[in-house]
């Protein structure tokens, strides 16, 4: 979806990486390595996105860290487009509507780091109807043409996994009003 609107594949990759999780920072060589691209090509795109105000940059030692500028007027729309491109909006809406007492939904794995590997890893915290979830995942996978892996845990199990550091990186996608995660 985004690649048909934005013709630079590198620009799409940068937007996907930094707009999915606006607290995430990345530096030039990290992005070049992750995207298997030349630092010059990545630098050119970072410069253009920064000049447009979509990214902010800050020098930390010898490196320049880039992140999405959440104060930009188009930030909410771009973040929404990134989530839609990944299919996250459909997955979350369906899960929240149909699956029972969900407390929170987290994105883990490569997508949480902004890498589109074709596999979406979700951790669902709460009491979820697993049969309904399996049916929903199968339908969603066909629609978004990505594999969705889910881990359903209770609040107590989530706390243990979190303390053990086994859910890194993770990105909170949704939380119930009284979720408190």
MIDOSE-1310 file (N, C-alpha, C; in nm, 2 decimals, decimal comma, always signed):
residues 181
xxxx	+0,08/-0,12/+0,00/+0,00/+0,00/+0,00/+0,09/+0,13/+0,00; +0,18/+0,14/+0,10/+0,26/+0,26/+0,11/+0,35/+0,26/-0,01; +0,40/+0,15/-0,06/+0,50/+0,15/-0,17/+0,43/+0,20/-0,30; +0,30/+0,19/-0,31/+0,24/+0,24/-0,43/+0,22/+0,40/-0,42
xxxx	+0,22/+0,45/-0,30/+0,20/+0,59/-0,28/+0,34/+0,66/-0,28; +0,44/+0,59/-0,22/+0,57/+0,65/-0,20/+0,66/+0,56/-0,29; +0,72/+0,62/-0,39/+0,80/+0,54/-0,49/+0,93/+0,49/-0,44; +0,99/+0,55/-0,34/+1,12/+0,51/-0,29/+1,10/+0,39/-0,19
xxxx	+1,15/+0,28/-0,22/+1,14/+0,16/-0,13/+1,21/+0,19/+0,00; +1,32/+0,26/-0,01/+1,40/+0,29/+0,11/+1,32/+0,38/+0,20; +1,26/+0,48/+0,14/+1,18/+0,57/+0,22/+1,06/+0,50/+0,29; +1,00/+0,41/+0,23/+0,89/+0,33/+0,29/+0,95/+0,25/+0,40
xxxx	+1,06/+0,18/+0,39/+1,12/+0,10/+0,49/+1,16/+0,19/+0,61; +1,21/+0,31/+0,59/+1,24/+0,40/+0,70/+1,11/+0,44/+0,77; +1,01/+0,48/+0,70/+0,88/+0,52/+0,76/+0,82/+0,40/+0,84; +0,83/+0,28/+0,79/+0,77/+0,17/+0,86/+0,85/+0,15/+0,99
xxxx	+0,98/+0,16/+0,98/+1,06/+0,13/+1,10/+1,04/+0,23/+1,21; +1,03/+0,36/+1,17/+1,03/+0,47/+1,27/+0,89/+0,51/+1,31; +0,79/+0,49/+1,22/+0,66/+0,54/+1,26/+0,57/+0,43/+1,33; +0,61/+0,31/+1,32/+0,54/+0,20/+1,39/+0,55/+0,23/+1,54
xxxx	+0,67/+0,26/+1,58/+0,70/+0,28/+1,73/+0,78/+0,41/+1,73; +0,70/+0,52/+1,76/+0,77/+0,66/+1,76/+0,87/+0,68/+1,87; +0,88/+0,59/+1,97/+0,98/+0,61/+2,07/+1,12/+0,55/+2,02; +1,11/+0,47/+1,91/+1,23/+0,40/+1,86/+1,32/+0,50/+1,79
xxxx	+1,45/+0,48/+1,81/+1,55/+0,56/+1,74/+1,64/+0,47/+1,66; +1,70/+0,52/+1,56/+1,79/+0,44/+1,47/+1,89/+0,53/+1,42; +2,01/+0,48/+1,39/+2,12/+0,56/+1,33/+2,15/+0,50/+1,19; +2,22/+0,58/+1,12/+2,24/+0,55/+0,97/+2,29/+0,41/+0,95
xxxx	+2,40/+0,37/+1,01/+2,46/+0,24/+0,98/+2,37/+0,12/+1,02; +2,30/+0,14/+1,13/+2,20/+0,04/+1,17/+2,10/+0,02/+1,06; +2,04/+0,13/+1,01/+1,94/+0,12/+0,91/+2,00/+0,06/+0,78; +2,12/+0,10/+0,74/+2,18/+0,05/+0,62/+2,20/-0,10/+0,63
xxxx	+2,25/-0,15/+0,75/+2,27/-0,29/+0,77/+2,14/-0,37/+0,77; +2,04/-0,32/+0,84/+1,91/-0,39/+0,84/+1,84/-0,39/+0,71; +1,86/-0,29/+0,63/+1,79/-0,28/+0,50/+1,88/-0,33/+0,38; +2,00/-0,38/+0,42/+2,10/-0,42/+0,32/+2,11/-0,32/+0,20
xxxx	+2,14/-0,20/+0,24/+2,15/-0,09/+0,15/+2,28/-0,01/+0,18; +2,32/+0,07/+0,09/+2,44/+0,15/+0,11/+2,41/+0,27/+0,21; +2,51/+0,30/+0,29/+2,48/+0,41/+0,38/+2,45/+0,54/+0,31; +2,51/+0,56/+0,19/+2,48/+0,68/+0,11/+2,33/+0,69/+0,07
xxxx	+2,28/+0,58/+0,03/+2,14/+0,58/-0,01/+2,05/+0,61/+0,11; +2,08/+0,54/+0,22/+2,00/+0,56/+0,34/+2,01/+0,71/+0,39; +2,13/+0,76/+0,39/+2,16/+0,90/+0,43/+2,07/+1,00/+0,35; +2,07/+0,98/+0,22/+1,99/+1,06/+0,13/+1,84/+1,07/+0,17
xxxx	+1,79/+0,95/+0,20/+1,65/+0,94/+0,24/+1,63/+1,01/+0,37; +1,72/+0,98/+0,47/+1,71/+1,04/+0,60/+1,71/+1,19/+0,59; +1,80/+1,24/+0,51/+1,81/+1,39/+0,49/+1,68/+1,45/+0,44; +1,63/+1,38/+0,34/+1,50/+1,43/+0,28/+1,38/+1,43/+0,38
xxxx	+1,37/+1,32/+0,46/+1,27/+1,30/+0,55/+1,28/+1,40/+0,67; +1,41/+1,43/+0,71/+1,44/+1,52/+0,82/+1,41/+1,66/+0,77; +1,45/+1,70/+0,65/+1,42/+1,83/+0,59/+1,27/+1,85/+0,58; +1,19/+1,75/+0,55/+1,04/+1,76/+0,54/+0,98/+1,77/+0,68
xxxx	+1,06/+1,75/+0,79/+1,01/+1,76/+0,92/+0,94/+1,63/+0,97; +0,95/+1,52/+0,89/+0,89/+1,40/+0,94/+0,97/+1,32/+1,04; +1,11/+1,35/+1,03/+1,20/+1,29/+1,13/+1,27/+1,40/+1,20; +1,31/+1,37/+1,32/+1,40/+1,46/+1,40/+1,53/+1,38/+1,42
xxxx	+1,63/+1,46/+1,44/+1,77/+1,39/+1,46/+1,84/+1,46/+1,57; +1,92/+1,38/+1,64/+2,00/+1,43/+1,75/+2,13/+1,35/+1,75; +2,24/+1,43/+1,77/+2,37/+1,37/+1,78/+2,39/+1,31/+1,92; +2,44/+1,19/+1,92/+2,47/+1,12/+2,04/+2,61/+1,06/+2,02
xxxx	+2,71/+1,14/+2,07/+2,85/+1,10/+2,05/+2,88/+1,12/+1,90; +2,93/+1,02/+1,84/+2,97/+1,03/+1,69/+2,85/+0,99/+1,60; +2,74/+0,95/+1,66/+2,63/+0,90/+1,58/+2,52/+1,00/+1,58; +2,44/+1,00/+1,47/+2,32/+1,08/+1,47/+2,20/+0,99/+1,48
xxxx	+2,12/+1,00/+1,58/+2,00/+0,92/+1,60/+1,88/+0,99/+1,53; +1,80/+0,91/+1,46/+1,68/+0,96/+1,39/+1,56/+0,89/+1,46; +1,45/+0,97/+1,46/+1,32/+0,91/+1,51/+1,21/+0,99/+1,44; +1,09/+0,93/+1,45/+0,97/+1,00/+1,39/+0,94/+1,12/+1,47
xxxx	+0,91/+1,23/+1,41/+0,87/+1,35/+1,48/+0,72/+1,35/+1,51; +0,69/+1,31/+1,63/+0,55/+1,30/+1,66/+0,47/+1,43/+1,67; +0,55/+1,54/+1,66/+0,48/+1,67/+1,66/+0,44/+1,72/+1,52; +0,49/+1,65/+1,42/+0,45/+1,69/+1,28/+0,30/+1,67/+1,26
xxxx	+0,24/+1,76/+1,19/+0,09/+1,75/+1,17/+0,05/+1,63/+1,10; +0,13/+1,57/+1,02/+0,09/+1,45/+0,95/+0,13/+1,32/+1,02; +0,19/+1,33/+1,14/+0,23/+1,21/+1,21/+0,12/+1,11/+1,24; +0,01/+1,15/+1,29/-0,10/+1,05/+1,32/-0,14/+0,98/+1,19
xxxx	-0,15/+1,05/+1,08/-0,20/+0,99/+0,95/-0,09/+0,89/+0,90; +0,04/+0,93/+0,91/+0,14/+0,84/+0,86/+0,15/+0,72/+0,95; +0,14/+0,74/+1,08/+0,14/+0,62/+1,17/+0,03/+0,53/+1,14; -0,09/+0,58/+1,11/-0,21/+0,50/+1,08/-0,18/+0,43/+0,95
xxxx	-0,13/+0,49/+0,85/-0,10/+0,43/+0,72/+0,00/+0,31/+0,74; +0,10/+0,33/+0,82/+0,20/+0,23/+0,85/+0,13/+0,11/+0,91; +0,05/+0,13/+1,01/-0,02/+0,02/+1,08/-0,12/-0,05/+0,98; -0,18/+0,03/+0,89/-0,27/-0,03/+0,80/-0,19/-0,11/+0,69
xxxx	-0,08/-0,06/+0,65/+0,00/-0,14/+0,56/+0,05/-0,27/+0,62; +0,07/-0,27/+0,74/+0,11/-0,40/+0,81/-0,01/-0,49/+0,84; -0,13/-0,43/+0,83/-0,25/-0,51/+0,86/-0,29/-0,51/+1,01; -0,22/-0,43/+1,09/-0,24/-0,43/+1,23/-0,38/-0,38/+1,27
xxxx	-0,43/-0,28/+1,20/-0,56/-0,23/+1,23/-0,67/-0,33/+1,22; -0,67/-0,41/+1,12/-0,77/-0,52/+1,10/-0,75/-0,62/+1,21; -0,63/-0,66/+1,24/-0,61/-0,77/+1,34/-0,66/-0,72/+1,47; -0,62/-0,60/+1,51/-0,67/-0,55/+1,64/-0,82/-0,53/+1,65
xxxx	-0,88/-0,47/+1,55/-1,02/-0,45/+1,56/-1,09/-0,59/+1,57; -1,05/-0,69/+1,50/-1,12/-0,82/+1,50/-1,10/-0,88/+1,64; -0,98/-0,88/+1,69/-0,95/-0,94/+1,82/-1,03/-0,88/+1,93; -1,03/-0,75/+1,93/-1,09/-0,67/+2,04/-1,24/-0,70/+2,04
xxxx	-1,30/-0,70/+1,92/-1,45/-0,72/+1,91/-1,49/-0,86/+1,95; -1,41/-0,97/+1,92/-1,47/-1,10/+1,92/-1,41/-1,20/+2,02; -1,30/-1,16/+2,09/-1,23/-1,26/+2,16/-1,24/-1,27/+2,31; -1,33/-1,20/+2,37/-1,35/-1,21/+2,51/-1,28/-1,11/+2,60
xxxx	-1,22/-1,15/+2,71/-1,17/-1,06/+2,81/-1,02/-1,02/+2,78; -1,00/-0,96/+2,67/-0,86/-0,92/+2,64/-0,82/-0,80/+2,72; -0,70/-0,80/+2,78/-0,65/-0,69/+2,86/-0,55/-0,60/+2,79; -0,47/-0,67/+2,70/-0,37/-0,59/+2,63/-0,33/-0,68/+2,51
xxxx	-0,28/-0,61/+2,40/-0,22/-0,67/+2,29/-0,08/-0,60/+2,26; +0,02/-0,69/+2,24/+0,15/-0,64/+2,22/+0,20/-0,70/+2,08; +0,28/-0,62/+2,02/+0,35/-0,66/+1,90/+0,50/-0,69/+1,94; +0,55/-0,81/+1,91/+0,68/-0,85/+1,94/+0,76/-0,89/+1,81
xxxx	+0,88/-0,93/+1,83/+0,96/-0,98/+1,72/+1,00/-0,87/+1,62; +1,02/-0,91/+1,49/+1,07/-0,82/+1,39/+0,98/-0,70/+1,36; +0,85/-0,72/+1,36/+0,77/-0,60/+1,33/+0,78/-0,50/+1,44; +0,80/-0,54/+1,57/+0,82/-0,44/+1,68/+0,94/-0,36/+1,66
xxxx	+1,04/-0,42/+1,58/+1,16/-0,35/+1,55/+1,15/-0,27/+1,42; +1,04/-0,28/+1,35/+1,01/-0,21/+1,23/+1,06/-0,28/+1,10; +1,08/-0,42/+1,11/+1,13/-0,49/+1,00/+1,01/-0,58/+0,95; +0,98/-0,56/+0,82/+0,87/-0,64/+0,76/+0,92/-0,77/+0,71
xxxx	+0,91/-0,87/+0,79/+0,95/-1,01/+0,75/+0,84/-1,09/+0,70; +0,72/-1,04/+0,70/+0,60/-1,12/+0,66/+0,54/-1,20/+0,77; +0,60/-1,20/+0,89/+0,54/-1,27/+1,01/+0,52/-1,17/+1,12; +0,39/-1,17/+1,16/+0,35/-1,08/+1,27/+0,34/-1,16/+1,40
xxxx	+0,41/-1,12/+1,50/+0,41/-1,19/+1,63/+0,33/-1,10/+1,73; +0,22/-1,16/+1,78/+0,14/-1,09/+1,88/+0,13/-1,16/+2,01; +0,14/-1,09/+2,12/+0,11/-1,14/+2,25/-0,02/-1,08/+2,30; -0,11/-1,17/+2,33/-0,24/-1,13/+2,38/-0,26/-1,16/+2,52
xxxx	-0,28/-1,06/+2,60/-0,29/-1,08/+2,75/-0,44/-1,08/+2,79; -0,48/-1,19/+2,85/-0,62/-1,20/+2,90/-0,67/-1,34/+2,88; -0,80/-1,35/+2,89/-0,88/-1,47/+2,87/-0,94/-1,46/+2,73; -0,89/-1,54/+2,64/-0,93/-1,53/+2,50/-0,98/-1,66/+2,45
xxxx	-1,09/-1,66/+2,37/-1,14/-1,78/+2,31/-1,05/-1,83/+2,20; -0,97/-1,93/+2,23/-0,86/-1,97/+2,13/-0,92/-2,03/+2,00; -1,03/-2,09/+2,00/-1,09/-2,14/+1,88/-1,13/-2,03/+1,79; -1,19/-1,93/+1,85/-1,23/-1,81/+1,77/-1,10/-1,74/+1,72
xxxx	-1,00/-1,73/+1,81/-0,87/-1,67/+1,77/-0,81/-1,74/+1,65; -0,81/-1,87/+1,65/-0,75/-1,95/+1,54/-0,82/-1,92/+1,41; -0,96/-1,91/+1,42/-1,04/-1,88/+1,30/-1,01/-1,74/+1,25; -1,00/-1,65/+1,34/-0,98/-1,51/+1,31/-0,84/-1,49/+1,24
xxxx	-0,74/-1,56/+1,30/-0,60/-1,55/+1,25/-0,60/-1,60/+1,10; -0,66/-1,72/+1,08/-0,67/-1,77/+0,94/-0,73/-1,68/+0,84; -0,84/-1,61/+0,88/-0,90/-1,52/+0,79/-0,82/-1,39/+0,77; -0,76/-1,35/+0,88/-0,67/-1,23/+0,87/-0,55/-1,25/+0,78
xxxx	-0,49/-1,37/+0,80/-0,37/-1,40/+0,72/-0,40/-1,40/+0,57; -0,52/-1,45/+0,53/-0,55/-1,45/+0,39/-0,57/-1,31/+0,34; -0,63/-1,22/+0,43/-0,66/-1,09/+0,39/-0,53/-1,00/+0,37; -0,44/-1,01/+0,47/-0,33/-0,92/+0,47/-0,20/-0,99/+0,41
xxxx	-0,21/-1,12/+0,37/-0,11/-1,19/+0,31/+0,02/-1,19/+0,39; +0,01/-1,21/+0,52/+0,12/-1,22/+0,61/+0,08/-1,33/+0,71; +0,18/-1,39/+0,77/+0,16/-1,49/+0,87/+0,15/-1,42/+1,00; +0,05/-1,47/+1,08/+0,03/-1,41/+1,22/+0,05/-1,52/+1,32
xxxx	+0,14/-1,50/+1,41/+0,16/-1,59/+1,52/+0,12/-1,53/+1,65; +0,04/-1,60/+1,73/-0,01/-1,54/+1,85/+0,03/-1,63/+1,97; +0,05/-1,56/+2,08/+0,08/-1,62/+2,21/-0,02/-1,56/+2,31; -0,11/-1,64/+2,36/-0,21/-1,60/+2,46/-0,16/-1,63/+2,60
xxxx	-0,15/-1,53/+2,69/-0,11/-1,55/+2,82/-0,20/-1,48/+2,92; -0,20/-1,53/+3,04/-0,28/-1,46/+3,15/-0,20/-1,34/+3,19; -0,26/-1,26/+3,27/-0,19/-1,14/+3,33/-0,06/-1,19/+3,41; -0,08/-1,29/+3,49/+0,03/-1,34/+3,57/+0,14/-1,40/+3,48
xxxx	+0,11/-1,47/+3,38/+0,21/-1,53/+3,29/+0,28/-1,41/+3,22; +0,21/-1,31/+3,18/+0,27/-1,20/+3,11/+0,37/-1,13/+3,20; +0,33/-1,11/+3,33/+0,43/-1,05/+3,42/+0,55/-1,13/+3,44; +0,54/-1,27/+3,44/+0,66/-1,35/+3,45/+0,75/-1,34/+3,33
xxxx	+0,69/-1,34/+3,21/+0,76/-1,33/+3,08/+0,83/-1,20/+3,08; +0,76/-1,10/+3,12/+0,82/-0,96/+3,11/+0,94/-0,95/+3,21; +0,93/-1,00/+3,33/+1,04/-1,00/+3,42/+1,16/-1,08/+3,37; +1,13/-1,19/+3,30/+1,24/-1,27/+3,25/+1,30/-1,21/+3,12
xxxx	+1,24/-1,10/+3,07/+1,30/-1,04/+2,96/+1,28/-1,11/+2,83; +1,18/-1,20/+2,82/+1,16/-1,29/+2,71/+1,06/-1,23/+2,61; +1,01/-1,11/+2,63/+0,92/-1,04/+2,53/+0,98/-0,92/+2,47; +1,11/-0,92/+2,45/+1,18/-0,80/+2,40/+1,20/-0,82/+2,25
xxxx	+1,19/-0,72/+2,16/+1,12/-0,60/+2,19/+0,97/-0,61/+2,18; +0,90/-0,53/+2,24/+0,76/-0,53/+2,24/+0,70/-0,39/+2,23; +0,59/-0,38/+2,17/+0,52/-0,26/+2,15/+0,38/-0,27/+2,18; +0,33/-0,19/+2,28/+0,19/-0,20/+2,32/+0,10/-0,15/+2,20
xxxx	+0,01/-0,23/+2,15/-0,08/-0,19/+2,05/-0,22/-0,15/+2,10; -0,26/-0,21/+2,20/-0,39/-0,19/+2,26/-0,40/-0,23/+2,40; -0,47/-0,16/+2,49/-0,49/-0,19/+2,63/-0,63/-0,16/+2,67; -0,69/-0,24/+2,75/-0,83/-0,22/+2,80/-0,82/-0,10/+2,90
xxxx	-0,93/-0,04/+2,92/-0,94/+0,08/+3,01/-0,88/+0,05/+3,14; -0,90/-0,07/+3,20/-0,85/-0,10/+3,33/-0,73/-0,20/+3,32; -0,67/-0,21/+3,20/-0,56/-0,31/+3,18/-0,44/-0,30/+3,27; -0,39/-0,18/+3,29/-0,28/-0,16/+3,38/-0,15/-0,24/+3,35
x	-0,13/-0,28/+3,22/-0,01/-0,35/+3,19/+0,10/-0,26/+3,18
